[in-house]
Amino acid sequence: MSLSKPIMSLVGSYLQNLYLHPVKTKSITSCVLGTTASVASQLMAGDSLKLDPILAFGLYGLLFGGSIPHYFYEVVERLFPEEVVAFPLAKKLLFERLIFAPLMQAFSLYTLARFEGKNHPAAVKQLMALYLPVLQANWKWLTLFQIINLAFVPPMLRVLFMNFVGLGWAIFLATKRRNQNQKKE
């Protein structure tokens, strides 16, 4: 019982910040979860911690992982309003899976490589090697979570929900990228 009071206070504070400063709060959350995913991926692989991927995932989350999805979900709600559009969930899902996910996946892979210090040709090479398998895995494993997100999660909490799903996804992505880098070496 004594633990519930601080937890509820933390949740209340988070929700207040989410309401007052949505992009900032989502970006910081994405940064923390991306950093955590990179560390977890390295520890799970039994590697010693490398700073470049940790910083890359954290910086990506801070700059893009909260802000881009925040604005994307706002656009989706405007494009496919529940009360006006027929089959809004299906249209939102198709838009997210067929347009947003492929673009965001390419952007993520390239940007993470650049944040790790790779030059443009090396980042493009890594993008080309990973894009299709990672996108296929995204479609296979994240579609159900997107259905749940779009159907049941309030718009204000959609980025948070997908950030927690993204924790597992970022561990997968970091592992795929690390395996690709080890193949090159």
Secondary structure, 3 states (H helix, E strand, C coil): CCCHHHHHHHHHHHHHHHHHCHHHHHHHHHHHHHHHHHHHHHHHCCCCCCHHHHHHHHHHHHHHHCHHHHHHHHHHHHHCCCCCCCCHHHHHHHHHHHHHHHHHHHHHHHHHHHHCCCCHHHHHHHHHHHHHHHHHHHHHHHHHHHHHHHHHCCHHHHHHHHHHHHHHHHHHHHHHHHHHHHHHC
